[in-house]
Amino acid sequence: MVFSIGNIKIEDPVLLAPMSGITDLPFRTLVKQYGAGLVFSEMIASREMFQKTSSSLKTNENYAEAFPIAVQIAGCDPEIMAKAARMNEARGAAIIDINFGCPVKKVVKKMAGSALMRDEKLAAQIMEATVKAVKIPVTVKMRLGWDDQNRNAPQIAKTAQELGVQMITVHGRTREQKYSGQADWAAVREVKEAIDIPVIVNGDILTPQDAVTAMKQSGADGVMIGRGIQGKPWLLKQIIDYLKTGNIPPEPDKEEKLTLILDHYNAILKHYGQRRGVPLARKHLSWYCEGYPDSAKFRAKINKLKNPDEVRNNLREFFNQ
């Protein structure tokens, strides 16, 4: 199950998806502990790379310290995308990933993300400019197409390979579907059969069994995990072990989870500072608590707390019940 993205060897075919507002440095560092074959940054709008604002720490990171990391960029201007790619390469990115998959309206309105699947000429220009701009591998994440009448992922993947792209990730939905319905893993097989470079399947992979089924149906070289890992970073190791041995290791017990959560919380505060970190951490804490008795009541309580020590004390009380 080992494959390579250019000169980068991927030992385990389980990748962390880029997720805006989630896959920041603290979260990526945590997930790496569970053996992720590769982690992706949050999506970075290419124009934002040139705006020196203190409000966007993610664009100021030194990625060399977390090597190897794939940095995902989005935009619709080939020249600006190329500049953003070079800037991230200089910061130590191991891979540049181009976003052709984001279905969010504000991204699509700017002719970026999945909107580029409707303009294959511009998509090709962006891929060509980005590949030529850097020495590191370039990958692309896309959807099946804009809608069911325009499932052109295989055609774009062929063009990508011809232009020097080194890996394709396909979310098994169209843009029109957004996140509704069920991801069509079998449809990703058309992309796999159209090209020779590695193909990764993405979408609705929530359990180790899902990962095996998705790989069988798609023929993909690996899986990319997104929403399934929210509140469950250990899912990556469970999937890796299941693919290797057929056995699924147990979830951490309450005590182990508490240690993990507190470590993650402290890392968030260290990275962002207390003022930004406390509210940013709330979504993660809410996900960690899902499924436990009185979790809704607990989430409502901690979402109002502003003092980190009060948050920590409440977490200890909740997980030591």
C-alpha positions in Angstrom: 0.0 0.0 0.0 3.1 2.2 -0.1 3.1 4.8 -3.0 4.9 7.9 -3.9 4.0 11.5 -4.7 6.9 12.6 -6.8 9.9 11.9 -4.6 7.9 11.7 -1.4 7.2 8.2 -0.2 3.9 7.6 1.6 4.2 4.7 3.9 0.6 4.5 5.0 -2.2 5.3 2.6 -4.4 7.3 5.1 -4.3 11.0 4.6 -5.7 13.9 6.6 -7.9 16.1 4.4 -7.6 19.9 4.3 -10.4 21.4 6.3 -10.8 25.1 6.7 -10.7 26.2 10.4 -9.8 22.7 11.5 -6.5 21.4 10.1 -4.3 24.1 11.7 -0.9 23.4 13.2 -2.2 22.1 16.6 -4.6 19.7 14.9 -2.1 18.5 12.3 0.5 17.9 15.0 -2.0 15.8 17.0 -3.0 13.7 14.0 0.6 13.0 13.0 0.9 11.1 16.3 -1.6 8.6 15.0 0.4 7.8 11.9 -1.1 9.9 9.1 0.6 9.1 5.9 0.4 12.8 5.0 -1.4 15.8 6.4 -2.8 18.8 4.5 -3.0 22.4 5.6 -6.2 24.4 5.7 -7.2 25.8 2.3 -5.3 29.1 1.7 -6.8 31.6 -0.8 -3.9 32.5 -3.1 -4.6 36.2 -2.9 -4.5 36.1 0.9 -0.8 35.0 0.7 0.1 38.6 -0.3 -2.0 40.3 2.4 0.1 40.9 5.5 -2.6 40.5 8.1 -2.1 39.3 11.7 -5.5 37.7 11.6 -4.3 34.8 9.5 -1.6 32.9 11.3 -2.0 29.9 9.0 -0.4 31.9 6.2 2.7 32.8 8.3 3.7 29.3 9.3 7.1 27.7 8.8 6.1 24.4 7.3 9.6 23.0 7.3 9.2 22.3 11.0 6.3 20.0 10.2 7.7 18.3 7.1 6.3 16.7 5.1 3.1 18.7 4.8 0.9 19.4 1.8 -0.3 23.0 1.6 -3.6 23.5 -0.3 -4.1 26.7 -2.2 -7.2 28.0 -4.0 -7.8 30.7 -6.6 -8.6 31.4 -10.2 -5.6 33.4 -11.4 -2.8 31.2 -12.8 -0.1 33.8 -12.1 -1.2 34.4 -8.5 -1.6 30.7 -7.9 2.0 30.2 -9.1 3.3 32.9 -6.8 1.4 31.4 -3.8 2.9 28.0 -4.6 6.4 29.5 -4.7 5.8 31.3 -1.4 4.7 28.1 0.3 7.6 26.1 -1.2 9.9 28.7 0.4 8.2 28.2 3.7 9.0 24.5 3.6 5.9 22.8 2.1 6.6 19.4 0.8 3.7 19.4 -1.7 1.4 22.0 -3.2 -2.2 20.9 -3.5 -4.6 22.8 -5.8 -8.3 23.0 -4.7 -10.8 22.2 -7.4 -13.2 20.7 -5.0 -14.5 23.3 -2.5 -18.3 23.6 -2.9 -18.7 26.7 -0.6 -20.7 29.5 -2.3 -18.3 32.3 -1.5 -15.4 30.3 -3.0 -17.4 29.2 -6.1 -18.6 32.8 -6.7 -14.9 33.8 -7.1 -14.5 31.1 -9.8 -12.3 29.1 -7.5 -12.7 25.6 -5.9 -15.2 23.4 -7.6 -16.2 26.2 -10.0 -13.0 25.4 -12.0 -14.4 22.1 -13.0 -16.7 24.0 -15.2 -13.8 25.7 -17.0 -11.4 23.0 -18.0 -9.2 25.5 -20.0 -8.6 27.7 -16.9 -8.1 24.7 -14.7 -5.4 23.5 -17.1 -3.7 26.9 -17.1 -3.7 26.9 -13.3 -2.2 23.5 -13.1 0.4 24.2 -15.7 1.5 27.5 -14.0 1.6 25.9 -10.6 3.7 22.9 -11.7 6.1 25.1 -13.5 6.5 27.5 -10.5 7.8 25.0 -8.0 10.3 22.1 -7.7 8.1 20.1 -5.3 5.2 17.9 -6.3 1.9 19.4 -7.1 -1.4 17.5 -6.5 -5.1 18.3 -7.1 -8.2 17.7 -5.0 -11.4 17.7 -7.0 -15.0 16.4 -7.1 -16.7 14.1 -9.6 -17.8 17.2 -11.5 -20.1 20.2 -11.3 -23.3 18.1 -11.4 -24.5 14.7 -12.6 -24.7 15.9 -16.2 -21.0 17.0 -16.1 -18.9 14.4 -14.3 -15.7 15.4 -15.9 -13.2 14.3 -13.2 -11.5 11.7 -15.5 -10.9 14.3 -18.2 -9.4 16.8 -15.8 -7.3 14.1 -14.2 -5.9 13.1 -17.6 -5.0 16.8 -18.2 -3.5 17.0 -14.8 -1.2 14.0 -15.4 -0.1 15.4 -18.7 0.8 18.7 -17.1 2.9 17.1 -14.4 0.5 16.8 -11.4 1.6 13.9 -9.2 -1.6 12.8 -7.4 -5.3 13.3 -7.6 -7.8 13.1 -4.7 -11.5 12.8 -5.6 -14.4 13.5 -3.3 -17.1 11.2 -4.4 -19.8 13.9 -4.9 -20.5 16.6 -7.4 -20.5 20.3 -6.5 -24.2 20.3 -6.8 -24.5 17.7 -4.1 -22.3 19.6 -1.7 -22.4 17.3 1.3 -25.8 15.7 0.8 -26.5 12.1 -0.1 -23.8 9.5 -0.1 -20.3 9.8 -1.6 -20.1 7.6 -4.7 -16.8 5.8 -4.2 -17.3 3.5 -7.2 -17.4 6.5 -9.5 -13.8 7.4 -8.5 -12.7 4.2 -10.3 -13.2 6.0 -13.6 -10.5 8.5 -12.5 -8.2 5.7 -11.3 -8.6 3.9 -14.7 -7.9 7.1 -16.7 -4.5 7.9 -15.2 -1.3 6.3 -13.9 -0.5 8.6 -11.0 -1.9 7.8 -7.5 -5.6 8.4 -6.8 -7.0 9.0 -3.4 -10.7 8.5 -2.5 -12.4 10.9 -0.2 -15.9 11.5 1.2 -18.0 9.8 4.0 -15.1 7.6 5.2 -16.2 7.5 8.9 -15.0 4.0 10.0 -12.2 1.6 9.2 -14.7 -0.6 7.4 -15.7 2.4 5.2 -12.0 2.9 4.3 -11.7 -0.7 3.1 -15.0 -0.5 1.1 -14.0 2.8 -0.4 -10.7 1.5 -1.6 -12.2 -1.7 -3.1 -15.0 0.2 -4.9 -12.7 2.9 -6.2 -9.5 1.0 -6.8 -7.8 4.0 -5.2 -4.3 3.9 -3.8 -5.4 5.4 -0.5 -8.1 7.2 1.5 -8.4 10.8 2.7 -10.2 11.4 5.9 -12.1 14.7 6.6 -15.1 15.1 8.8 -14.9 11.5 10.1 -11.8 12.5 12.2 -13.5 15.5 14.0 -13.3 14.6 17.7 -11.7 11.2 16.8 -8.0 11.8 15.7 -7.3 8.1 16.7 -9.5 7.0 13.8 -6.5 7.4 11.5 -4.6 4.7 13.4 -7.6 2.5 13.5 -7.9 2.7 9.8 -4.2 2.1 9.2 -4.1 -0.9 11.5 -7.3 -2.4 9.9 -5.8 -2.0 6.4 -2.6 -3.8 7.5 -3.9 -6.5 9.9 -7.7 -6.6 9.7 -7.8 -5.7 13.4 -9.2 -2.5 14.8 -7.5 -1.1 17.9 -9.8 0.1 20.6 -10.6 3.8 21.2 -8.6 5.5 23.9 -10.3 5.2 27.3 -11.7 8.2 29.1 -8.4 8.9 30.9 -6.4 8.8 27.7 -8.9 11.0 25.9 -8.8 13.6 28.7 -5.0 13.8 28.3 -5.3 14.1 24.6 -7.9 16.8 24.8 -6.0 18.8 27.3 -2.9 18.6 25.3 -4.8 19.7 22.2 -6.4 22.6 24.1 -3.1 23.8 25.4 -1.5 23.6 22.0 -4.4 25.7 20.5 -3.9 28.4 23.2 -0.1 28.4 22.7 -0.5 28.8 19.0 -3.2 31.4 18.9 -3.0 33.1 22.3 -5.9 33.0 24.8 -8.1 35.6 23.2 -8.4 33.8 19.9 -7.6 30.3 21.1 -10.4 29.9 23.6 -13.3 30.4 21.1 -11.4 28.5 18.3 -11.1 25.5 20.6 -14.8 25.2 21.3 -15.7 23.2 18.2 -13.0 20.6 18.9 -14.1 20.3 22.6 -17.7 19.8 21.4 -16.7 17.0 19.0 -14.7 15.3 21.7 -17.7 15.2 24.0 -20.2 13.8 21.5 -21.8 10.5 22.5 -21.3 10.9 26.2 -24.3 11.4 28.7 -25.2 15.0 29.2 -22.9 16.1 26.4 -25.3 18.7 25.0 -25.6 20.3 28.4 -21.8 20.2 28.9 -21.2 21.8 25.4 -23.6 24.6 26.2 -21.7 25.3 29.4 -18.1 25.3 28.1 -19.1 27.3 25.1 -19.8 30.2 27.4 -16.6 30.0 29.4 -13.8 32.4 28.6 -11.2 31.4 31.3 -9.0 28.5 30.2 -8.6 27.2 33.7 -12.4 26.9 34.1 -12.5 25.1 30.8 -9.8 22.6 31.9 -11.5 22.0 35.2 -14.8 21.3 33.6 -13.2 18.9 31.1 -11.6 17.0 34.0 -14.9 16.8 35.8 -16.8 15.7 32.7 -14.4 12.9 31.8 -13.8 11.7 35.3 -17.5 11.0 35.9 
